[in-house]
Structure formats: structure tokens, C-alpha cells
Amino acid sequence: MTGMEPIAHIHTDLPQKFGIPRNSFLAPHLQGRIVFEPEFASNAAVEGLDSFSHLWLLWRFENGTPGGTVKDIATDAKTQDRSGTNVKWSKTVRPPRLGGAERVGVFATRSPFRPNPIGLTCVKLDRVELTDDGPIIYVLGADLRDGTPIYDIKPYIPFADCHPDATGGWIEDTPWQELDVEFPRALQDMVPPAKLPGLVEVLRQDPRRAGSKHEPNRVYHLAYAGLDISFTVDETQLTVVAVNDAQD
């Protein structure tokens, strides 16, 4: 990304790639907070932004960058993306929507491992807070890792950006199957109420790598909002078995 510098960074509840939804609309309650770099922290620069309902974010995939606090995640989570592709771009990838088994061209997917690691996300604008240190933009549906660099912010314009006659290509032939989530009430009560809806949405999407083998007794760990969420998956049933502070 020669010649481009981040204008901001987004802060989210997901410090690792493990668990990040494959699209923002799959987890509409995930919270994000965009904080500008000092050079761009101007309240005047966001004047009029709060009149829009949705925003486009242009950002950078930081493939292979370690992070997070929960150690027991998929063995190769640091070297593979959500599609199971190694940390370099490939002409073809295995999309999660196809179970991680079939390959399609990288430009027919939204795989993070591209010639240029550029991400594009549409998020819902929650509110804009003006402070003495510059604006802070709060968004929902933030399918980005905590600390992701933001290169640009643009308003979503319905008459120009929405195409009712658009087709979804091969994706329309492979509808996404969500998991059933069993989350005991006592464990739910250990999650801040404002964070609970987004967590359940993340779990429903199956945080595991596409094509993961069936290991019903394996306990997976998801770092979320400062918590360590332990769960198992048996076929289409995900069961939360523990909630602890992430530092424990």
C-alpha cells in the first residue's frame, strides 16, 4: 500500500482473526469504535456524516500478524485465513461458503489473501461523538479485528450503491448454514449485556476454520470483549461451556 497511511484505527471486541464474521451483515450487533490519527482528527472533516445510516470502510488486512489473548485456537490460525489459505496471495482459494473444499478464483471471492491486502466493509453508523481530541465514530456490524488500520471512510448512498437486480454468483447456490447455539443462562450473565447479542451472532457463524474435522469433544476458545469464551461443536450444535476473563 505504498503512499497510503491509515487515517484511523478501529477498536472492536475481536482481537484475533478467529471468530471474525465472514460478512458484516452476519453479525449486525458487533460494536466498533473508529478513532482518528492525530493528523486527521478533525471534527470538521466529519461534518454531515451523521445524516447517513451506513458507511463504507476501506481498510487493510494484516495477514499473519499475531494478536489476541486466547492461546488455544485452531493450530494454524496464525498462518491461515478464514478460507484456509496460507499467508500469501493465491490465484485460487477455498471459500468457507463452499466448505473449504472447492476452489474458485481469488477475484471471485472476498478472501483476505489478495495481491493487495485491501478490505471493504459496509457498517451501520451508530453515532458520531465530537471530542476535543477529534471525532470518534461508533459503528455496528464491525467485522474487523481490533486495531485494524482504516484508510478511508465514505457514506453509503442507497440510490448509487444499492442494485436490486444484482446477482450473487456461485454464493447464491450455497446458502450459509448457521449453527444452533446452546448458551446456558448462568454463562450468559457473565457477559456484559451490550456485548451478548454480538457474541451470539459470532458463535452462530461457526468461528472454526472452514472444513474443520468433526471433533465433538474438542474445546475451542474465542477471545471476545476481554473474555475467553470456551465452546464445543457437535455437527450443527455449538455449546458454550465456560466464560472466563481472557487473562486467566
DRENDOVO-934524 format. One record per residue: x, y, z of N, C-alpha, C in turn; residue number from 1. Coordinates in pm, 1 decimal. Each point is the difference from the previous one (the first is absolute). Layout:
REM residues N
- X Y Z X Y Z X Y Z NUM $
...
This chain:
REM residues 248
- 85.5 -119.3 0.0 -85.5 119.3 0.0 89.3 124.6 0.0 1 $
- 92.5 7.3 -91.5 94.9 109.7 -7.6 -71.6 133.5 -13.4 2 $
- 45.0 99.1 79.9 -55.9 133.2 -9.2 -128.9 19.7 74.8 3 $
- -49.7 -103.4 68.5 -122.9 12.5 77.2 29.4 -22.5 147.5 4 $
- -58.2 83.8 82.7 14.5 -12.2 143.8 -138.9 -6.7 62.8 5 $
- -15.2 -75.5 107.4 -131.2 -7.0 66.0 -45.2 137.1 49.3 6 $
- -128.3 27.8 -16.5 -56.0 121.7 56.0 -55.0 -25.4 139.6 7 $
- -22.7 -129.6 31.2 -60.2 -35.8 128.0 24.6 -147.6 27.0 8 $
- -37.8 -43.9 118.9 -1.7 -142.1 34.1 -134.6 -29.9 64.9 9 $
- -48.5 -122.1 -22.0 -127.0 -38.7 59.8 25.1 -92.7 117.6 10 $
- -76.5 19.7 105.8 10.6 -83.4 119.1 -126.3 -85.1 10.0 11 $
- 18.8 -130.9 5.6 -112.2 -93.3 4.2 20.1 -99.1 113.5 12 $
- -95.0 -91.4 15.2 5.6 -99.4 107.2 71.8 -128.0 -41.7 13 $
- 55.7 -2.9 -120.9 66.1 -120.5 -50.9 148.1 27.2 -24.4 14 $
- 87.9 -42.7 92.6 143.1 27.0 -14.2 72.3 -97.9 -91.8 15 $
- -69.1 -106.2 -43.6 60.6 -99.8 -87.6 -82.4 -15.8 -126.8 16 $
- 61.0 -59.2 -102.1 -77.1 -32.5 -120.0 -103.0 -107.7 31.3 17 $
- 33.6 -90.2 92.3 -89.7 -108.0 38.6 -129.7 59.0 55.4 18 $
- -108.7 -24.4 -69.0 -130.1 48.3 44.3 -54.4 116.1 -78.9 19 $
- 83.0 65.4 -81.1 -50.5 113.8 -76.9 -102.4 -47.8 -103.2 20 $
- -119.6 57.8 -2.0 -101.6 -42.6 -97.4 47.5 18.6 -143.3 21 $
- -54.3 -79.2 -89.1 43.5 4.9 -139.3 -60.3 116.9 -74.7 22 $
- -104.1 60.6 55.9 -58.9 122.0 -55.5 -62.3 79.5 113.3 23 $
- -3.4 130.5 -14.6 -50.3 83.7 109.3 -148.0 -23.9 27.5 24 $
- -79.6 -32.0 -101.5 -143.3 -15.6 22.2 -32.7 -124.5 81.0 25 $
- 96.9 -93.0 13.7 -22.7 -121.9 77.2 2.2 26.4 150.3 26 $
- 57.9 111.5 41.2 6.7 33.6 142.3 -28.6 148.7 17.0 27 $
- -124.4 41.5 -19.1 -33.6 142.5 -0.8 15.7 70.0 134.1 28 $
- 18.5 -76.7 109.7 13.3 64.0 130.8 145.5 15.4 45.2 29 $
- 95.5 -44.5 -81.0 139.6 16.4 37.5 36.5 147.9 2.6 30 $
- 57.0 43.3 110.7 27.7 141.9 19.1 141.9 35.9 -44.6 31 $
- 14.2 120.0 -54.5 130.2 50.2 -40.2 12.9 147.6 32.0 32 $
- 121.8 41.7 29.0 26.2 140.7 33.8 120.4 46.4 -81.7 33 $
- -22.6 97.0 -88.5 105.1 48.3 -89.5 61.0 126.5 58.1 34 $
- 131.4 -6.8 25.3 73.5 112.6 57.7 102.8 47.9 -102.1 35 $
- -2.6 127.4 -31.2 86.7 55.9 -103.9 143.2 21.0 49.9 36 $
- 92.4 -9.5 -93.9 137.3 39.5 26.7 4.0 152.2 17.9 37 $
- 93.4 52.0 81.0 2.1 143.7 30.6 -7.4 90.1 -122.7 38 $
- 68.0 -38.3 -107.7 2.0 83.9 -119.8 -137.3 16.9 -62.4 39 $
- -87.2 -99.7 22.4 -131.7 1.6 -64.4 -113.7 16.7 100.5 40 $
- 33.0 24.6 126.7 -100.2 8.7 106.0 -65.1 138.1 0.6 41 $
- -79.5 26.7 -101.3 -66.3 129.7 -14.8 -151.4 -18.4 5.4 42 $
- -64.7 68.1 91.3 -146.0 -6.4 6.1 -63.5 53.9 -127.6 43 $
- 65.0 97.4 -61.7 -52.7 57.0 -124.1 -2.8 -103.0 -111.8 44 $
- 92.7 -97.0 3.4 10.7 -98.0 -107.4 -115.9 -99.1 -2.5 45 $
- -76.5 -8.8 110.3 -112.7 -93.1 3.9 -133.6 74.9 2.8 46 $
- 3.3 128.4 -24.3 -124.2 77.7 0.3 -96.4 -53.7 -106.2 47 $
- -121.8 -30.5 41.5 -100.7 -54.5 -91.1 -2.8 -151.7 -4.6 48 $
- 101.2 -65.5 58.3 6.2 -146.6 -7.2 -114.3 -65.6 75.7 49 $
- -42.1 61.0 110.0 -103.8 -61.4 82.5 -137.5 1.2 -65.7 50 $
- -12.9 57.1 -118.7 -127.9 -3.5 -70.7 -16.1 -127.2 -82.7 51 $
- 106.3 -81.2 -7.5 -4.3 -126.7 -74.6 -22.6 -115.9 96.8 52 $
- -58.5 -106.8 -49.2 -26.5 -116.4 85.0 111.7 -103.6 -6.3 53 $
- 72.4 -6.5 -113.3 104.0 -101.0 -17.6 125.1 62.9 -61.5 54 $
- 112.5 -66.1 23.8 128.0 48.6 -49.7 77.1 -111.9 -68.0 55 $
- 82.7 38.2 -96.2 99.0 -90.9 -57.0 133.4 25.2 70.4 56 $
- 66.2 -106.9 40.8 133.7 9.5 57.4 98.1 -68.9 -93.6 57 $
- 107.5 69.7 -31.8 108.8 -56.2 -79.3 116.6 -22.4 95.9 58 $
- 48.0 -124.1 9.0 95.9 -32.3 105.1 102.5 -103.4 -46.6 59 $
- 90.6 -35.2 88.6 109.2 -90.1 -37.1 -6.7 -129.8 79.9 60 $
- 7.5 -112.8 -74.5 16.3 -129.4 64.6 142.9 -9.8 52.3 61 $
- 15.9 -36.8 125.5 133.8 -18.5 56.0 25.3 -149.6 14.3 62 $
- 15.0 -64.3 -113.9 15.6 -144.8 -2.2 128.6 -43.5 69.4 63 $
- -11.9 -98.6 85.8 116.9 -55.1 66.7 43.7 77.4 122.2 64 $
- -70.0 109.1 33.4 37.8 77.8 117.0 -55.0 -66.5 125.4 65 $
- 86.5 -40.9 94.3 -49.0 -63.6 122.9 -85.2 96.7 79.8 66 $
- -86.2 -52.8 83.9 -81.7 86.1 84.6 -101.2 -79.2 77.9 67 $
- -61.6 63.7 98.1 -100.4 -66.8 79.6 57.1 -51.9 130.4 68 $
- -87.8 -54.0 82.1 41.2 -43.7 132.5 -30.9 -145.7 27.0 69 $
- -81.0 -63.9 -81.3 -32.7 -140.4 21.1 92.6 -86.4 -84.1 70 $
- 75.3 -88.9 63.4 102.4 -76.7 -70.0 -55.9 -122.8 -71.2 71 $
- -102.1 -62.5 57.4 -48.2 -125.7 -54.5 -102.8 23.9 -109.8 72 $
- 50.1 38.2 -118.0 -86.6 15.1 -116.3 47.5 -99.5 -104.5 73 $
- -62.4 -2.0 -116.7 40.6 -93.7 -104.4 150.6 7.0 -19.0 74 $
- 64.4 -116.4 -11.9 145.5 -8.2 2.0 67.3 92.4 -97.7 75 $
- -58.6 14.8 -116.4 63.7 79.8 -103.1 -65.7 136.0 -17.4 76 $
- -63.7 52.8 104.0 -72.8 126.1 -14.3 90.6 116.3 -35.2 77 $
- 128.4 -8.5 36.3 90.6 110.9 -29.4 49.3 -3.8 -142.7 78 $
- -16.4 -112.0 -68.2 52.5 -9.4 -135.6 -108.3 -23.7 -103.4 79 $
- -125.9 -5.1 43.6 -107.0 -24.1 -94.8 -113.4 97.5 24.0 80 $
- -70.5 31.4 -107.9 -112.5 91.3 12.7 -127.3 -79.2 17.0 81 $
- -115.5 68.2 -7.3 -128.6 -67.0 16.8 -24.5 -103.1 -110.1 82 $
- 70.6 9.9 -112.0 -18.7 -94.7 -109.1 104.8 -110.0 2.4 83 $
- 92.6 2.2 96.4 102.0 -102.3 8.0 116.6 24.9 -93.4 84 $
- 17.1 122.1 -47.0 105.8 32.4 -94.5 124.4 46.5 73.9 85 $
- 119.2 -37.6 -45.9 123.2 40.6 65.2 19.8 150.7 -8.5 86 $
- 93.9 50.3 82.7 21.9 144.2 8.7 76.9 50.4 -121.1 87 $
- -63.9 0.4 -112.8 47.5 58.7 -124.7 -116.5 -12.0 -96.4 88 $
- 1.9 78.6 -105.4 -115.0 -4.4 -89.1 8.6 -120.8 -91.4 89 $
- -115.8 -49.0 -40.1 -7.8 -118.2 -85.3 -100.3 26.8 -110.9 90 $
- 23.1 -58.2 -115.6 -91.7 20.0 -113.2 -137.4 -57.6 29.3 91 $
- -4.5 -108.9 75.3 -127.5 -60.4 37.4 -2.8 -20.6 150.9 92 $
- -120.4 3.0 57.4 -16.6 -19.0 143.9 -118.4 -91.6 26.1 93 $
- -10.4 -47.2 125.1 -110.2 -87.3 41.4 -94.3 79.4 90.7 94 $
- -106.4 57.4 -52.7 -90.2 81.9 82.1 -72.7 -82.9 105.3 95 $
- -22.2 57.0 119.0 -77.8 -69.2 103.0 -139.5 -37.5 -48.5 96 $
- -56.7 83.1 -87.2 -136.1 -25.2 -49.7 -6.7 -133.3 -73.9 97 $
- 113.5 -44.6 -54.4 6.1 -128.6 -70.1 59.4 -109.4 88.0 98 $
- -0.4 25.1 131.9 47.2 -100.2 93.8 150.4 -15.3 5.5 99 $
- 72.6 91.1 -63.0 145.1 -9.7 0.3 51.4 -113.1 -85.9 100 $
- -85.4 -54.2 -88.4 39.3 -115.7 -80.4 21.3 35.8 -147.0 101 $
- -82.5 89.5 -53.8 8.0 34.9 -141.2 75.6 131.4 -19.6 102 $
- 69.9 10.1 -112.0 76.9 120.7 -30.5 -71.4 85.9 -104.2 103 $
- 14.2 131.8 17.8 -44.1 95.7 -101.1 108.2 106.8 -9.8 104 $
- -6.9 81.5 -102.0 100.1 104.9 -17.9 -5.4 103.0 111.1 105 $
- 115.6 48.1 42.4 5.6 92.7 112.3 -82.1 125.9 -25.6 106 $
- -8.6 43.2 -126.3 -74.7 121.8 -30.2 -150.2 -24.8 -7.4 107 $
- -40.8 -126.7 16.3 -142.0 -32.7 10.3 -37.6 -24.0 145.9 108 $
- 87.2 42.0 92.3 -23.7 -16.4 143.0 37.3 128.3 73.3 109 $
- -20.1 -3.1 131.2 44.4 109.6 86.0 109.3 -48.4 94.6 110 $
- 74.8 -96.7 -42.3 110.4 -52.8 80.3 95.8 112.8 39.6 111 $
- 52.5 -2.7 123.3 96.1 102.4 42.4 133.8 -9.7 -72.7 112 $
- 32.0 -115.7 -54.5 133.0 -20.3 -55.8 0.6 29.6 -149.6 113 $
- 19.9 129.9 -28.0 -9.5 54.4 -133.6 132.2 66.1 -36.5 114 $
- 20.6 34.0 -127.3 124.6 69.7 -36.6 21.1 126.5 83.2 115 $
- -106.9 76.1 22.7 4.8 115.7 89.3 -98.0 -26.6 114.2 116 $
- 45.0 5.1 124.6 -85.0 -38.8 115.0 -101.8 106.1 37.2 117 $
- -90.2 30.9 -93.1 -98.3 106.7 20.9 -135.2 -61.8 35.2 118 $
- -61.3 49.6 105.8 -131.9 -45.7 40.1 -104.1 108.8 -21.1 119 $
- -123.5 -41.5 -26.6 -111.3 92.8 -19.9 -118.4 -51.7 80.6 120 $
- -52.0 82.6 89.2 -110.5 -41.1 86.3 -104.7 109.8 6.4 121 $
- -126.1 -41.6 -3.4 -111.0 92.3 21.6 -48.7 -19.6 143.6 122 $
- 2.4 106.1 79.0 -43.5 -6.6 138.9 -114.5 97.8 22.8 123 $
- -74.6 -23.8 106.8 -107.5 91.6 36.3 55.7 107.1 92.9 124 $
- -30.7 125.2 -28.7 44.7 109.6 85.5 -90.6 8.1 122.3 125 $
- 59.9 -13.8 117.5 -74.6 10.6 124.7 -7.3 146.6 43.7 126 $
- 118.0 61.8 12.6 2.5 142.1 36.6 139.7 55.2 -23.0 127 $
- 8.7 132.7 -6.5 127.2 70.3 -10.9 16.1 86.0 124.4 128 $
- 109.4 -21.2 71.6 27.2 77.5 120.5 111.3 100.4 -29.6 129 $
- -26.9 125.8 24.9 99.4 104.8 -21.2 68.5 30.7 131.6 130 $
- 132.4 -10.2 1.7 75.8 24.5 122.2 107.9 104.8 -26.6 131 $
- 65.6 43.2 107.5 108.4 96.9 -14.9 118.8 -59.7 -75.2 132 $
- 8.5 -133.4 -0.4 109.6 -67.7 -69.8 -40.7 -48.2 -139.0 133 $
- -116.9 39.7 -46.0 -46.3 -41.5 -131.5 -119.5 -92.5 8.7 134 $
- -56.9 -36.3 -113.4 -121.5 -81.6 -1.5 27.3 -146.8 29.9 135 $
- -98.2 -65.7 57.7 0.0 -144.7 17.5 -127.6 -51.2 -64.7 136 $
- 15.1 -96.1 -90.9 -115.0 -53.2 -73.2 -33.5 -138.6 54.7 137 $
- -123.2 -16.6 44.7 -46.2 -128.5 53.2 -83.9 -69.9 -107.0 138 $
- 32.6 -126.0 -27.0 -67.5 -73.0 -107.1 -45.4 -136.4 50.3 139 $
- -91.2 -61.7 -74.5 -49.0 -135.1 27.9 24.0 -87.5 -122.0 140 $
- 11.8 -130.4 22.8 31.7 -92.1 -109.1 147.3 6.3 -35.4 141 $
- 83.2 23.3 101.9 143.8 20.0 -22.8 72.4 -134.4 -7.6 142 $
- 13.3 -52.9 -121.9 65.3 -129.6 -19.1 150.1 18.6 -22.1 143 $
- 63.5 76.5 87.2 142.6 28.7 -10.0 67.9 -34.7 131.6 144 $
- 124.2 -38.6 -11.1 79.7 -29.9 118.3 33.9 129.5 74.0 145 $
- 9.8 -8.9 132.0 35.4 115.3 81.2 133.5 57.8 -45.4 146 $
- 3.0 131.7 -20.0 122.2 67.6 -40.6 22.3 8.7 -150.0 147 $
- -96.0 -45.7 -79.3 14.8 2.4 -145.8 18.1 143.0 -51.3 148 $
- 99.4 23.1 -87.0 19.5 133.4 -57.7 -110.7 34.0 -100.1 149 $
- -52.7 120.2 10.1 -103.4 48.3 -91.3 62.9 101.3 -94.4 150 $
- -18.8 -21.1 -131.8 58.2 90.5 -99.0 -98.1 106.1 -48.8 151 $
- -128.2 -30.9 4.4 -96.6 99.8 -45.3 -137.8 -35.3 53.2 152 $
- -84.5 101.7 9.0 -138.6 -14.2 44.7 -86.0 75.4 -99.6 153 $
- -101.4 -66.9 -53.5 -89.5 63.6 -96.9 -144.3 -31.9 37.8 154 $
- -92.7 92.2 -23.8 -140.6 -29.8 28.3 -56.6 -100.3 -100.2 155 $
- -84.3 -88.1 49.7 -76.8 -90.8 -86.1 -117.9 79.1 -55.2 156 $
- -12.3 3.0 -132.9 -105.2 78.3 -65.3 -97.4 -96.6 -67.1 157 $
- -120.2 -17.3 53.0 -92.3 -102.6 -47.6 -25.4 3.0 -150.3 158 $
- -29.6 117.7 -58.5 -36.7 1.5 -142.6 116.7 -38.3 -89.7 159 $
- 122.6 18.0 50.2 117.0 -31.9 -81.5 60.3 -135.5 34.8 160 $
- -6.6 -37.6 126.9 69.9 -121.1 45.3 -87.9 -124.0 3.5 161 $
- -130.7 17.1 0.6 -90.3 -115.1 5.9 -47.4 -36.0 -140.5 162 $
- 18.8 -125.8 -37.1 -41.1 -48.6 -132.7 -96.7 -117.8 18.9 163 $
- -130.1 26.0 1.4 -98.5 -105.8 25.8 7.0 -115.7 -98.7 164 $
- 51.6 24.4 -120.6 4.8 -106.1 -99.8 133.9 -74.7 1.0 165 $
- 83.2 25.2 98.8 131.4 -65.1 6.5 -14.1 -149.2 26.9 166 $
- 93.8 -77.9 -49.9 1.8 -144.1 24.9 122.7 -35.4 83.4 167 $
- -11.1 -110.9 73.1 104.1 -38.8 94.3 91.9 -109.9 -46.6 168 $
- -1.6 -31.3 -131.1 92.9 -99.7 -51.5 -12.3 -135.1 69.0 169 $
- 114.1 -66.5 17.6 0.8 -134.2 58.5 -48.6 0.2 145.1 170 $
- 2.8 116.3 66.4 -42.2 5.9 140.0 -148.7 -32.6 14.5 171 $
- -79.9 36.3 -99.6 -143.9 -25.0 8.4 -32.6 -148.2 -3.2 172 $
- 91.4 -81.0 -50.7 -23.0 -144.2 -7.2 42.6 -72.3 126.8 173 $
- 60.8 74.7 94.2 50.5 -62.7 122.4 -40.8 82.5 121.1 174 $
- -127.2 -6.9 39.0 -46.1 80.2 114.2 78.0 -33.3 126.5 175 $
- 28.1 104.4 80.1 78.0 -17.8 121.5 -84.4 -66.7 107.9 176 $
- 56.7 -102.0 64.8 -69.9 -72.7 105.4 53.4 44.2 136.5 177 $
- -85.2 59.1 80.5 41.0 41.9 132.9 -8.0 -116.9 98.0 178 $
- 74.9 10.8 108.4 -4.1 -100.7 105.7 -110.0 34.8 99.7 179 $
- -50.0 -102.0 68.1 -88.2 21.5 114.0 89.2 21.0 121.9 180 $
- -24.9 106.6 74.9 84.5 34.3 113.5 -72.7 -28.9 131.2 181 $
- 61.0 -85.6 81.1 -49.4 -25.5 135.0 88.0 78.2 97.2 182 $
- -59.7 97.2 65.8 75.9 92.8 83.6 -73.0 9.1 134.0 183 $
- 42.7 -79.3 99.1 -69.1 0.2 129.7 -14.6 141.2 56.8 184 $
- -114.4 25.0 61.8 -29.5 132.7 52.5 105.6 46.9 99.2 185 $
- 50.1 -90.0 85.0 100.0 38.9 99.5 126.9 51.4 -66.5 186 $
- 35.1 -56.3 -116.7 118.3 45.2 -72.8 -29.6 129.2 -76.2 187 $
- -121.1 12.3 -51.4 -37.7 125.1 -66.2 11.2 118.6 95.9 188 $
- -33.8 -23.3 125.4 1.8 107.7 99.7 141.8 48.7 29.4 189 $
- 101.6 -74.0 -45.9 139.3 39.5 20.9 50.9 90.5 -111.9 190 $
- -84.6 23.4 -100.5 34.8 85.9 -113.6 -74.6 132.4 15.3 191 $
- 67.5 114.4 -16.1 -71.5 127.7 6.5 -119.0 -0.1 -95.1 192 $
- -117.4 42.5 44.6 -120.7 -6.1 -83.0 16.3 61.5 -138.4 193 $
- 73.3 110.0 -10.5 16.1 65.5 -130.4 85.5 -81.8 -95.4 194 $
- 80.4 -92.0 54.0 89.7 -79.9 -82.9 -59.6 -135.6 -37.5 195 $
- -106.3 -40.5 69.8 -53.9 -134.5 -19.5 -56.1 -25.3 -140.1 196 $
- -82.3 90.3 -57.5 -55.2 -29.5 -133.4 108.2 -22.3 -105.5 197 $
- 104.6 82.3 0.7 107.8 -17.1 -96.9 73.3 -130.6 18.9 198 $
- 20.1 -41.6 124.4 67.8 -127.0 27.8 -79.5 -117.1 -55.1 199 $
- -130.3 -0.8 24.4 -83.8 -110.1 -50.5 3.4 -3.6 -152.5 200 $
- -0.2 116.0 -63.8 7.1 5.3 -146.7 131.7 -58.4 -50.7 201 $
- 110.5 31.0 68.8 130.2 -54.7 -39.0 0.2 -151.9 14.0 202 $
- -53.1 -51.0 110.1 -1.4 -144.6 23.3 -87.1 -72.3 -103.2 203 $
- -111.5 59.8 -38.0 -88.6 -62.7 -98.8 69.3 -21.1 -134.2 204 $
- 95.8 86.7 -31.4 67.2 -9.5 -129.8 108.8 -107.6 -3.0 205 $
- 25.2 -67.0 114.1 102.6 -103.8 11.9 140.2 59.6 -16.3 206 $
- 62.7 39.7 111.6 131.9 62.9 -8.3 109.9 -90.1 -53.2 207 $
- -22.2 -130.6 -3.3 105.1 -91.8 -43.3 34.1 19.2 -147.5 208 $
- 118.8 -45.0 -36.1 42.8 6.4 -139.5 -90.3 -87.0 -86.4 209 $
- -29.1 47.0 -120.0 -83.8 -76.2 -92.4 60.1 -137.6 -23.6 210 $
- -85.4 -101.9 0.2 47.2 -135.7 -24.4 57.7 -67.9 122.6 211 $
- -15.1 60.3 118.3 51.2 -61.7 122.3 -62.0 -137.9 18.9 212 $
- 83.3 -95.9 43.9 -52.1 -135.1 18.2 -89.5 -5.8 123.6 213 $
- -81.4 -102.1 4.8 -96.2 -14.0 108.3 70.8 -48.0 126.2 214 $
- 11.6 89.4 98.1 62.5 -32.3 128.2 -92.6 47.7 111.7 215 $
- -106.6 -75.6 29.8 -102.1 46.8 94.0 51.4 23.4 142.2 216 $
- 113.6 -61.0 35.8 51.3 16.4 136.2 107.0 108.4 12.0 217 $
- 37.0 58.4 -112.5 101.7 104.2 4.4 -59.3 130.1 52.7 218 $
- 71.9 64.5 90.3 -43.1 128.8 54.3 75.6 111.0 -72.7 219 $
- -75.1 86.9 -64.2 57.0 114.9 -69.5 -11.4 122.8 89.2 220 $
- 86.8 98.0 -27.1 0.3 121.9 80.4 -6.8 121.9 -91.7 221 $
- -93.1 87.8 29.9 -18.3 122.9 -76.3 28.1 119.8 89.7 222 $
- 91.7 86.3 -41.4 25.3 124.7 71.5 -102.2 102.5 -45.1 223 $
- -78.0 51.7 95.4 -106.5 93.9 -35.7 -24.3 95.8 115.9 224 $
- 14.5 129.3 -25.7 -31.0 104.9 98.0 68.5 -24.0 134.1 225 $
- 125.5 -42.6 -3.0 74.3 -23.7 123.0 -34.2 -129.4 69.3 226 $
- -74.5 -86.1 -66.5 -41.2 -127.6 57.5 56.1 -116.1 -80.6 227 $
- 11.1 -114.3 64.9 38.0 -125.6 -65.4 -126.0 -86.3 -3.7 228 $
- -57.6 -14.7 -118.9 -122.9 -77.5 -16.8 38.3 -141.2 -43.6 229 $
- -28.8 -99.4 84.1 31.9 -139.4 -31.6 -124.4 -67.7 -56.6 230 $
- 17.5 -75.7 -108.1 -115.6 -66.1 -60.8 40.4 -129.2 -70.2 231 $
- -97.5 -85.3 -22.4 17.7 -121.3 -78.6 -97.6 5.1 -117.4 232 $
- 28.5 -80.2 -101.8 -88.6 -6.4 -116.4 -22.2 -146.3 -36.1 233 $
- -125.6 -40.7 -2.4 -37.2 -135.7 -40.0 -100.8 10.9 -113.6 234 $
- 48.3 -31.9 -122.0 -82.8 16.5 -120.2 -43.9 146.2 -9.9 235 $
- -130.0 27.7 12.1 -48.6 137.7 -14.0 -31.6 64.6 134.5 236 $
- 44.0 -62.9 109.7 -28.2 51.3 133.6 126.6 54.3 65.0 237 $
- 1.1 129.8 29.8 109.7 60.6 75.5 -47.2 21.1 143.1 238 $
- 82.3 -43.2 95.3 -34.5 12.9 141.3 106.9 78.9 73.3 239 $
- -39.2 109.5 62.6 92.3 77.3 81.7 15.6 -72.1 133.4 240 $
- 125.5 -29.5 37.6 23.7 -78.6 121.6 64.1 82.1 111.7 241 $
- 58.0 116.7 -32.9 61.2 83.2 104.4 19.9 140.5 -51.2 242 $
- -1.8 96.1 91.8 31.4 139.0 -29.1 93.9 48.2 109.8 243 $
- 120.4 43.8 -40.8 99.0 46.2 96.2 62.3 130.0 -47.3 244 $
- 66.0 70.9 89.8 77.4 115.8 -41.6 111.7 -48.0 -90.0 245 $
- 28.8 74.9 -106.0 97.2 -44.0 -98.8 139.6 -15.4 58.4 246 $
- 32.6 74.8 105.4 134.7 -7.4 55.3 16.9 -119.7 90.5 247 $
- -109.4 -69.3 37.8 12.4 -114.6 89.6 68.6 -117.4 -68.4 248 $
